[in-house]
Amino acid sequence: MEELIEPLADAIYADKVRRARKAPPSKKMGWGGELFDEACYRMRMGIRHQFPDADEREVEEILYQRLNRLRQVHEHGIYRKSHQR
């Protein structure tokens, strides 16, 4: 079953990339908020999986800590894009 899902997922992803590349810059700018919301949703799901007994306040606190850590890493130049080596 998994051997059927992976090629399908790859094809869906490739189609999304093609459509995104064709979109005008104004539309791409609007996607930023949506992408951030989706990333936060996925991070919350991961936190809930990692800490199944955490209530909503604890999940949000962990999410905030993780986002803050990502910001700190970015601001201090610890993370560098691969093309900047």
N, C-alpha and C positions, 0 to 999 in steps of 0.2 A: 504494500500500500504506500509506504513512504517513497518508494522509487517512482510512483506516479505523482505524488504531491510535489516533490522538489522541482521537476521540470515545469509544472504548472505555475508554481510560485515564482520561478525565475521568469517565465513568460509574462506574468502579470506585472512583476517589477519592471521588466524591460519596457513594457507598454507604458507604464506610469512615467518612466524616465523620458521616453520619446515625447509624450504629451507635455510634460513639464518643460522640456527644451523648446517646444514650439510656442509656449505661452508668452504673452507680452510681459515686459518687466513690471508694469503696473499690477498685473494679476499676481505675479510671483511675490511681490511685496506683501500682498494681502494674505498670503499663505503663512507668513511668519508666525502670527498668533495661533493659527490653527495647528501648525506643527508643534509649537511649544505646548499647547494644551494636550495634544496627543502624547508627547513625550512625558509630560507630567502624569497623565493617566497611566501610561505603561510603567512609570517608576512607582506609582502608588500600588499597582497590582503586584509588582515585584516585592515591595515592602510588605504588603499584606501576606504574600507567600512566605517571606522570610520571617515575619513576626505575626503569626496567625492570631495571637491573643491581643494585639494592639488595637486600641479603639481609634476612632477617627482623629482625635486630637493628637495622639501619638504618631499616627501615620503622617499627618501633616507636619509635625515637628521633625520627623526623620527626613521627610521630603525636603523641607526647608534647609536642614543641615547639609544634605547631599548637594542641593543646588548651590548653597553657599560655598561648599568645598570646591565644586566645579568652577565657580567664579574666581575663587582665590587662586586656584591652579592656573587658570587662564591669565589672570592679571599679573601673576608673577613669572610668566613666561616658561613655566615648567613644561607645559604642553606646547609642542611645536609641530606644525603640519609637516608631513613627510617631505614636501618639496622645499622646505626651508633648511634642510640639513647642510 
